[in-house]
Amino acid sequence: MSFFTTRITELFGIKYPIMQGGMGAGLVSTAELAAAVGNAGGIGFMSAIQWDKDITKFEDEIKKVKDLTDKPYGVNMTLFTEVPKSFFVKAIEIMAKHQVPAVESSARKPDPWMKLMKEAGIKVIHKVARVRDGITAERLGADAITVVGTEEGGHPGAERVSTSVLGPLMVDSVKVPVSIGGGFCDGRGLVAALAWGGEAITMGTRFVCSKECIVHPKVKEAIVKMEHTDTDFILTSIGDPVRALKNPVTQKILKNEFRDNKTELMQTLIPIKTQNDENRMAVNTGEIESGIVPAGQVGGRIHEIKTCQQIIDDIIAEAEVVLRKLSERKYWKA
Ligand SMILES: Cc1cc2nc3c(=O)[nH]c(=O)nc-3n(C[C@H](O)[C@H](O)[C@H](O)COP(=O)(O)O)c2cc1C
């Protein structure tokens, strides 16, 4: 038992309350990344839907992660409506066969998948961007909830509520443990999340800039160089909000998305959203000016590409210093 032991570290059997959220939109959170995060004491989630066209590759990915680590790992199931239900059913069967310990589900109500996952003995953390969705997921049987604020890279909520508001609100609204995501990259953030009652942090953008992440080097360089103001929040008009690196494409989308006529928006979007056969999208091809590259505002605070081990060690070391300094502060009454 250490200071960093929480109900989430106990749920997943991990050393530190640090989670790598699943990342699709091309190949981002693969077996290599999940294994590296797991070996460093956190838990990483590989994305399942990147293999929706060939489920055997999903099974290969699970075998790969088991070769790379004997530590806990997980699979992210982003329950997009455009992915056939049969894919998720088969994915759960494969996970049951390989005794996958954990799933991070997201994107919509986890019903009816929750029942299947629980029957397969999988621990489920469901990720939401609204408090009411977290309450529903708890009712449906989620073992834990991740709540993400508008800062996050990927798919924040359309309501644009910040992590510092959603985190404590979610903690106060459910009994199961909560991981807080959106805007974290260091030990100060971890201590803040614990102070809000969170029992872990979930990071995406920080792990994109890890040595083990498969994305194109141009993506990592762009995040390391970006300012915190260099993201755009796009596609709320079609109910699919995305936070991504600001570029000519996101600017064009913003210009067109609130027009009555959606033709120009769809013309910009369709070639970008269509994955090619190898599931390689802008994050893998390096087309950072002509594609969509999801990234969070926290990119403005990330200045170095490190190994997952260094990322997690540095967070824990900084958190310990912050905690010591806070405990040494003199308390006085006015
Ligand atoms: C490149 C990228 C792709 C992402 N794709 C997904 C996804 O497919 N499914 C999902 O649930 N979350 C996705 N996310 C969100 C992350 O899992 C995580 O919740 C988020 O990155 C945390 O916020 P941060 O970026 O501020 O660290 C993505 C994030 C990034 C940066």
The ligand as an SDF file (V2000), in Angstrom:
LIG
                    3D

 31 33  0  0  0  0  0  0  0  0999 V2000
   -5.0680   10.9470  -31.0120 C   0  0  0  0  0  0  0  0  0  0  0  0
   -6.1950   10.6620  -30.0720 C   0  0  0  0  0  0  0  0  0  0  0  0
   -7.1780    9.7520  -30.4480 C   0  0  0  0  0  0  0  0  0  0  0  0
   -8.2060    9.4300  -29.5450 C   0  0  0  0  0  0  0  0  0  0  0  0
   -9.1310    8.4820  -29.9050 N   0  0  0  0  0  0  0  0  0  0  0  0
  -10.0430    8.0490  -28.9920 C   0  0  0  0  0  0  0  0  0  0  0  0
  -10.9130    6.9650  -29.3040 C   0  0  0  0  0  0  0  0  0  0  0  0
  -10.9090    6.4230  -30.4150 O   0  0  0  0  0  0  0  0  0  0  0  0
  -11.7700    6.5450  -28.3340 N   0  0  0  0  0  0  0  0  0  0  0  0
  -11.8130    7.1210  -27.0910 C   0  0  0  0  0  0  0  0  0  0  0  0
  -12.5840    6.6790  -26.2350 O   0  0  0  0  0  0  0  0  0  0  0  0
  -11.0160    8.1610  -26.7770 N   0  0  0  0  0  0  0  0  0  0  0  0
  -10.1170    8.6230  -27.6880 C   0  0  0  0  0  0  0  0  0  0  0  0
   -9.2460    9.6350  -27.3510 N   0  0  0  0  0  0  0  0  0  0  0  0
   -9.3150   10.2270  -25.9830 C   0  0  0  0  0  0  0  0  0  0  0  0
   -8.2850    9.6010  -25.0330 C   0  0  0  0  0  0  0  0  0  0  0  0
   -8.5580    8.2480  -24.7910 O   0  0  0  0  0  0  0  0  0  0  0  0
   -8.2630   10.3360  -23.6720 C   0  0  0  0  0  0  0  0  0  0  0  0
   -9.5480   10.2680  -23.0830 O   0  0  0  0  0  0  0  0  0  0  0  0
   -7.8680   11.8020  -23.8200 C   0  0  0  0  0  0  0  0  0  0  0  0
   -6.7970   11.9150  -24.7180 O   0  0  0  0  0  0  0  0  0  0  0  0
   -7.5000   12.4110  -22.4740 C   0  0  0  0  0  0  0  0  0  0  0  0
   -7.2530   13.7920  -22.6070 O   0  0  0  0  0  0  0  0  0  0  0  0
   -5.8220   14.4490  -22.9840 P   0  0  0  0  0  0  0  0  0  0  0  0
   -5.6960   14.2900  -24.4560 O   0  0  0  0  0  0  0  0  0  0  0  0
   -5.9560   15.8420  -22.5600 O   0  0  0  0  0  0  0  0  0  0  0  0
   -4.7890   13.6760  -22.2340 O   0  0  0  0  0  0  0  0  0  0  0  0
   -8.2590   10.0340  -28.2630 C   0  0  0  0  0  0  0  0  0  0  0  0
   -7.2900   10.9910  -27.9240 C   0  0  0  0  0  0  0  0  0  0  0  0
   -6.2720   11.3100  -28.8010 C   0  0  0  0  0  0  0  0  0  0  0  0
   -5.2480   12.3390  -28.3950 C   0  0  0  0  0  0  0  0  0  0  0  0
  1  2  1  0
  2  3  1  0
  2 30  2  0
  3  4  2  0
  4  5  1  0
  4 28  1  0
  5  6  2  0
  6  7  1  0
  6 13  1  0
  7  8  2  0
  7  9  1  0
  9 10  1  0
 10 11  2  0
 10 12  1  0
 12 13  2  0
 13 14  1  0
 14 15  1  0
 14 28  1  0
 15 16  1  0
 16 17  1  0
 16 18  1  0
 18 19  1  0
 18 20  1  0
 20 21  1  0
 20 22  1  0
 22 23  1  0
 23 24  1  0
 24 25  2  0
 24 26  1  0
 24 27  1  0
 28 29  2  0
 29 30  1  0
 30 31  1  0
M  END
$$$$
